[in-house]
Each structure stands twice: as C-alpha cells, then as structure tokens.
Amino acid sequence: MSKVVTKNSIMSQLVALEQFLNRLKEDVEHAQYRRNQLVAQSIEDAVDELAAGFKNLARERLTKAHLNIKLAWLRANYARQLFDSETVEYELGEGNYLELTEEEPEFATAARVHFSYLESELKFMRSEIQSRMGKKK
C-alpha cells in the first residue's frame, strides 16, 4: 500500500528538503579543504530536482513532484554522506587521532604484558569450560 500524496505533504517535504540542502551547502562552503566536484554536482542535481518538484507542485502534478522529492533526497543524501566521509578523512589525515605510524615503546610493552595476561585468562576459561562440559557428557 502506498501512502496518499497530498499537496500539504508534498509542500512539507519540499521545505524539509530545501532546509537540508541549504545546511549542506553552508557546510560545504565553510569546509577548509579542497572541494569535491562529485559533492558539488550531487548538490546541484538535488537543487534541480527540488526546483522541478516545486514546479510540479504548482502544476498540481503531485505524483511527479513526489518523484522529484525522492530523487532529490537520494542525491542530497549521497552528497551529505560523501561530504561527511571526506571531512572525517581530512580530520584523520591532518590530526593525530589514529596515527599508527609511530609506536611508543612504553605503550607497546604495557600492551604486550596486558594482552599476554588476557590471553592466559582466556586459555584458563576455555579449559575450565571444556572440563565442565566433559563432566556433563
């Protein structure tokens, strides 16, 4: 069963989409790194679909307007996800969040000792479980 498409629902979806796109364009504009052409093209395509949706709403072609909204959301979400991925990549590449190139000797030694302890505990638990399972058989 498909949802009934009304003028009000189309209008509210178009407004929400427009707000989403405005926020995305603002975020992209304020980004401090190289612009991605694919993000820009996806935003442009979404804006075109949004404009077509408004035109179809004005002509009372609600089904076509609904299709425009779906396509615009698809393109806008793709642009947002791609932009967010690039932001994370930029932050991780430029910051010191997950830099695994340098190994601190103090940390490595402590980690080895700790993981060795955990491994011995797991082996003990495994043998304990196996011995109890053997008794129940």
Rosetta blueprint (number, residue, H / E / L):
1 M L
2 S L
3 K L
4 V L
5 V L
6 T L
7 K H
8 N H
9 S H
10 I H
11 M H
12 S H
13 Q H
14 L H
15 V H
16 A H
17 L H
18 E H
19 Q H
20 F H
21 L H
22 N H
23 R H
24 L H
25 K H
26 E H
27 D H
28 V H
29 E H
30 H H
31 A L
32 Q L
33 Y L
34 R L
35 R L
36 N L
37 Q H
38 L H
39 V H
40 A H
41 Q H
42 S H
43 I H
44 E H
45 D H
46 A H
47 V H
48 D H
49 E H
50 L H
51 A H
52 A H
53 G H
54 F H
55 K H
56 N H
57 L H
58 A H
59 R L
60 E L
61 R L
62 L H
63 T H
64 K H
65 A H
66 H H
67 L H
68 N H
69 I H
70 K H
71 L H
72 A H
73 W H
74 L H
75 R H
76 A H
77 N H
78 Y H
79 A H
80 R H
81 Q H
82 L H
83 F H
84 D H
85 S H
86 E H
87 T H
88 V H
89 E H
90 Y H
91 E H
92 L H
93 G H
94 E H
95 G L
96 N L
97 Y L
98 L L
99 E L
100 L L
101 T L
102 E L
103 E L
104 E L
105 P H
106 E H
107 F H
108 A H
109 T H
110 A H
111 A H
112 R H
113 V H
114 H H
115 F H
116 S H
117 Y H
118 L H
119 E H
120 S H
121 E H
122 L H
123 K H
124 F H
125 M H
126 R H
127 S H
128 E H
129 I H
130 Q H
131 S H
132 R H
133 M H
134 G H
135 K H
136 K H
137 K L
